[in-house]
């Protein structure tokens, strides 16, 4: 009928202002969203190409965030804003 297995498919953490900061998938891949002083997203760092640690544990939000892999600062999108506060993707690295 069912199992006792429970799995988190995605885990989120948030900034003090309620914006998503980290996103961890069920395999332990972690991405990071970075904001400027106006809470506008300025970077999106994608997961590392390295495999997440074998010790990855998704049992709780805390364990998923602390045992997952690290974002790859070199693989990212950057965003800029014009005078009308409209977003433009500046670059993808």
Backbone as CSV, one residue per row, in Angstrom:
resi,resn,N_x,N_y,N_z,CA_x,CA_y,CA_z,C_x,C_y,C_z
1,UNK,0.814,-1.188,0.000,0.000,0.000,0.000,0.857,1.251,0.000
2,UNK,1.789,1.294,0.868,2.646,2.461,0.983,3.891,2.084,1.742
3,UNK,4.788,3.017,1.814,6.013,2.755,2.549,6.224,3.872,3.570
4,UNK,7.126,3.626,4.453,7.482,4.635,5.452,8.546,5.584,4.910
5,UNK,9.015,5.331,3.688,10.049,6.178,3.094,9.499,7.565,2.821
6,UNK,10.262,8.533,3.218,9.891,9.920,2.958,11.071,10.593,2.292
7,UNK,10.806,11.394,1.283,11.881,12.041,0.557,11.507,13.484,0.266
8,UNK,12.445,14.367,0.470,12.255,15.762,0.073,12.745,15.886,-1.367
9,UNK,11.903,16.349,-2.247,12.302,16.510,-3.640,13.073,17.806,-3.852
10,UNK,12.807,18.776,-3.002,13.538,20.042,-3.064,13.480,20.682,-1.677
11,UNK,14.558,21.353,-1.314,14.641,22.060,-0.040,15.043,23.495,-0.324
12,UNK,14.391,24.432,0.345,14.680,25.848,0.149,15.162,26.477,1.450
13,UNK,15.965,27.524,1.314,16.244,28.403,2.452,15.975,29.821,1.961
14,UNK,15.749,30.702,2.910,15.327,32.057,2.564,16.189,33.106,3.253
15,UNK,16.283,34.279,2.633,16.990,35.402,3.224,16.134,35.979,4.344
16,UNK,16.695,36.861,5.167,15.886,37.503,6.209,14.686,38.281,5.652
17,UNK,14.744,38.658,4.350,13.636,39.390,3.730,12.668,38.483,2.986
18,UNK,12.832,37.157,3.135,11.880,36.214,2.550,12.141,35.806,1.118
19,UNK,13.301,36.115,0.587,13.660,35.705,-0.778,14.353,34.346,-0.728
20,UNK,14.133,33.514,-1.757,14.830,32.234,-1.811,16.330,32.499,-1.907
21,UNK,17.101,31.785,-1.088,18.551,31.935,-1.146,19.226,30.678,-1.671
22,UNK,18.896,29.524,-1.109,19.454,28.260,-1.573,18.330,27.338,-2.003
23,UNK,18.617,26.539,-3.034,17.704,25.512,-3.519,18.524,24.230,-3.619
24,UNK,18.089,23.198,-2.905,18.792,21.912,-2.912,17.835,20.861,-3.462
25,UNK,18.262,20.143,-4.509,17.389,19.101,-5.048,17.569,17.797,-4.274
26,UNK,16.804,16.786,-4.647,16.797,15.516,-3.919,18.127,14.776,-4.008
27,UNK,18.983,15.165,-4.942,20.287,14.513,-5.088,21.409,15.258,-4.370
28,UNK,21.092,16.391,-3.746,22.104,17.143,-3.015,22.785,18.230,-3.818
29,UNK,22.252,18.551,-4.995,22.801,19.639,-5.803,22.246,20.964,-5.282
30,UNK,23.136,21.925,-4.997,22.715,23.186,-4.388,22.972,24.359,-5.332
31,UNK,21.947,25.183,-5.521,22.060,26.428,-6.280,21.853,27.586,-5.307
32,UNK,22.336,28.767,-5.672,22.207,29.934,-4.794,21.722,31.135,-5.589
33,UNK,20.802,31.874,-5.006,20.320,33.124,-5.590,20.852,34.263,-4.728
34,UNK,21.412,35.286,-5.360,22.032,36.407,-4.660,21.299,37.685,-5.038
35,UNK,21.077,38.552,-4.051,20.280,39.757,-4.239,21.090,41.002,-3.904
36,UNK,20.667,42.131,-4.472,21.300,43.409,-4.137,20.588,44.023,-2.933
37,UNK,20.954,45.244,-2.580,20.378,45.917,-1.428,18.912,46.261,-1.563
38,UNK,18.360,46.115,-2.786,16.932,46.379,-3.022,16.138,45.075,-3.168
39,UNK,16.756,43.952,-2.769,16.147,42.621,-2.881,15.832,42.218,-4.320
40,UNK,16.639,42.713,-5.244,16.510,42.296,-6.644,17.574,41.239,-6.907
41,UNK,17.184,40.177,-7.592,18.140,39.113,-7.877,19.216,39.636,-8.817
42,UNK,20.483,39.455,-8.437,21.597,39.893,-9.271,22.447,38.729,-9.764
43,UNK,22.366,37.571,-9.089,23.108,36.386,-9.531,22.301,35.132,-9.222
44,UNK,22.525,34.150,-10.054,21.995,32.818,-9.832,23.150,31.865,-10.067
45,UNK,23.674,31.286,-9.001,24.780,30.344,-9.099,24.209,28.940,-9.209
46,UNK,24.682,28.200,-10.212,24.175,26.859,-10.459,24.972,25.818,-9.670
47,UNK,24.443,24.603,-9.542,25.156,23.571,-8.786,26.515,23.242,-9.401
48,UNK,27.397,22.756,-8.556,28.716,22.309,-8.983,28.579,21.107,-9.907
49,UNK,29.540,20.935,-10.792,29.531,19.747,-11.655,30.045,18.527,-10.897
50,UNK,30.692,18.761,-9.751,31.157,17.642,-8.915,29.955,16.977,-8.246
51,UNK,30.076,15.711,-8.015,29.005,14.981,-7.343,28.851,15.490,-5.908
52,UNK,27.626,15.609,-5.424,27.420,15.997,-4.024,28.080,14.978,-3.086
53,UNK,28.372,15.370,-1.864,29.005,14.438,-0.926,28.168,13.178,-0.704
54,UNK,28.852,12.062,-0.494,28.151,10.804,-0.214,27.400,10.888,1.110
55,UNK,27.748,11.858,1.929,27.099,12.024,3.238,25.855,12.904,3.160
56,UNK,25.406,13.250,1.946,24.219,14.090,1.807,23.039,13.444,2.517
57,UNK,22.335,14.263,3.304,21.207,13.778,4.105,20.050,14.766,3.936
58,UNK,18.981,14.330,3.321,17.828,15.203,3.071,16.725,15.060,4.116
59,UNK,17.036,14.466,5.267,16.005,14.191,6.273,15.333,15.455,6.802
60,UNK,16.085,16.534,6.959,15.527,17.793,7.441,16.060,18.934,6.589
61,UNK,15.445,20.095,6.707,15.938,21.256,5.967,17.380,21.553,6.372
62,UNK,17.659,21.550,7.661,19.007,21.840,8.140,20.020,20.852,7.581
63,UNK,19.727,19.555,7.673,20.698,18.565,7.187,20.862,18.641,5.674
64,UNK,19.804,18.894,4.938,19.917,19.013,3.483,20.796,20.203,3.097
65,UNK,20.616,21.321,3.790,21.394,22.522,3.464,22.852,22.402,3.878
66,UNK,23.126,21.705,4.973,24.506,21.628,5.467,25.301,20.457,4.904
67,UNK,24.636,19.459,4.334,25.369,18.305,3.798,25.357,18.243,2.280
68,UNK,24.698,19.178,1.616,24.632,19.171,0.151,25.936,19.713,-0.446
69,UNK,26.037,19.600,-1.756,27.189,20.160,-2.456,27.140,21.677,-2.423
70,UNK,28.190,22.300,-2.912,28.254,23.754,-2.944,27.890,24.280,-4.326
71,UNK,27.329,25.487,-4.398,27.090,26.098,-5.708,28.411,26.360,-6.416
72,UNK,28.361,26.406,-7.721,29.538,26.683,-8.542,29.534,28.171,-8.882
73,UNK,30.353,28.962,-8.202,30.396,30.415,-8.422,30.806,30.757,-9.855
74,UNK,31.451,29.833,-10.536,31.869,30.081,-11.909,30.793,29.789,-12.943
75,UNK,29.739,29.098,-12.560,28.622,28.789,-13.463,27.418,29.562,-12.952
76,UNK,27.165,30.715,-13.558,26.132,31.601,-13.020,25.535,32.470,-14.113
77,UNK,24.382,33.018,-13.784,23.787,34.087,-14.581,23.848,35.343,-13.728
78,UNK,24.089,36.483,-14.365,24.097,37.762,-13.664,23.060,38.668,-14.298
79,UNK,22.427,39.471,-13.462,21.355,40.341,-13.919,21.673,41.784,-13.562
80,UNK,21.270,42.682,-14.436,21.417,44.117,-14.209,20.042,44.752,-14.325
81,UNK,19.916,45.941,-13.762,18.638,46.644,-13.784,18.834,48.029,-14.368
82,UNK,17.881,48.451,-15.208,17.967,49.773,-15.823,17.275,50.809,-14.930
83,UNK,17.225,52.031,-15.408,16.643,53.128,-14.626,15.161,52.895,-14.317
84,UNK,14.492,52.080,-15.131,13.078,51.768,-14.899,12.907,50.526,-14.028
85,UNK,14.025,50.059,-13.462,14.055,48.876,-12.598,13.664,47.593,-13.322
86,UNK,13.896,47.558,-14.619,13.614,46.368,-15.397,14.858,45.493,-15.437
87,UNK,14.652,44.208,-15.302,15.744,43.244,-15.260,16.238,42.901,-16.671
88,UNK,17.553,42.743,-16.781,18.184,42.301,-18.028,19.265,41.311,-17.668
89,UNK,19.272,40.158,-18.337,20.356,39.217,-18.078,21.623,39.811,-18.666
90,UNK,22.626,40.007,-17.834,23.865,40.632,-18.266,24.820,39.606,-18.855
91,UNK,24.883,38.440,-18.243,25.862,37.445,-18.713,25.536,36.083,-18.139
92,UNK,26.002,35.073,-18.850,25.955,33.703,-18.350,27.389,33.180,-18.427
93,UNK,27.907,32.738,-17.295,29.287,32.258,-17.243,29.315,30.756,-17.121
